[in-house]
Amino acid sequence: MRSLKTAGIKELKNKLSAYLREVRSGSVILVSDHGEIIAEIKSPSAETMRDRGVTVLDELAREGLVTLPSAAKEPLAPSPLALPRGTSQAILDADRGP
């Protein structure tokens, strides 16, 4: 469960790095100005990350739940089972009937 913390502007400014570490670990920081909550700092949502081009896999890697490949993907050799072009469509057409 996320931890919810409140910090005043001055305190947030003076300890920004510490608060951002807490956000990275799942906390939500409410920023207050003279006792009034004016902002919320939290980790970006999956939707926001997707909009920025970050995939779910990237997010899982950032959290240490998966390891991304260390080498570039190499192309596979052509399949020895390749059928002539159009064979799949012909089989489907025959299966579906008239």
Contacts in CASP RR format, 6 or more apart in sequence:
PFRMAT RR
TARGET T0000
AUTHOR 0000-0000-0000
METHOD contacts of the structure
MODEL  1
MRSLKTAGIKELKNKLSAYLREVRSGSVILVSDHGEIIAEIKSPSAETMR
DRGVTVLDELAREGLVTLPSAAKEPLAPSPLALPRGTSQAILDADRGP
2 26 0 8 1.000
2 27 0 8 1.000
2 28 0 8 1.000
2 42 0 8 1.000
3 22 0 8 1.000
3 26 0 8 1.000
3 27 0 8 1.000
3 28 0 8 1.000
4 27 0 8 1.000
4 28 0 8 1.000
4 30 0 8 1.000
5 19 0 8 1.000
5 22 0 8 1.000
5 27 0 8 1.000
5 28 0 8 1.000
5 29 0 8 1.000
5 30 0 8 1.000
6 29 0 8 1.000
6 30 0 8 1.000
6 31 0 8 1.000
6 32 0 8 1.000
6 37 0 8 1.000
7 15 0 8 1.000
7 19 0 8 1.000
7 29 0 8 1.000
7 30 0 8 1.000
7 31 0 8 1.000
7 32 0 8 1.000
8 31 0 8 1.000
8 32 0 8 1.000
8 33 0 8 1.000
8 35 0 8 1.000
9 31 0 8 1.000
9 32 0 8 1.000
9 33 0 8 1.000
12 19 0 8 1.000
12 29 0 8 1.000
12 31 0 8 1.000
19 29 0 8 1.000
19 41 0 8 1.000
20 41 0 8 1.000
22 29 0 8 1.000
23 29 0 8 1.000
23 41 0 8 1.000
23 42 0 8 1.000
23 43 0 8 1.000
24 43 0 8 1.000
26 42 0 8 1.000
26 43 0 8 1.000
28 40 0 8 1.000
28 41 0 8 1.000
28 42 0 8 1.000
29 40 0 8 1.000
29 41 0 8 1.000
29 42 0 8 1.000
30 37 0 8 1.000
30 39 0 8 1.000
30 40 0 8 1.000
31 37 0 8 1.000
31 38 0 8 1.000
31 39 0 8 1.000
31 40 0 8 1.000
31 41 0 8 1.000
32 38 0 8 1.000
44 52 0 8 1.000
46 56 0 8 1.000
46 59 0 8 1.000
49 55 0 8 1.000
49 56 0 8 1.000
49 58 0 8 1.000
49 59 0 8 1.000
50 56 0 8 1.000
57 66 0 8 1.000
57 68 0 8 1.000
58 68 0 8 1.000
60 66 0 8 1.000
61 67 0 8 1.000
61 68 0 8 1.000
END
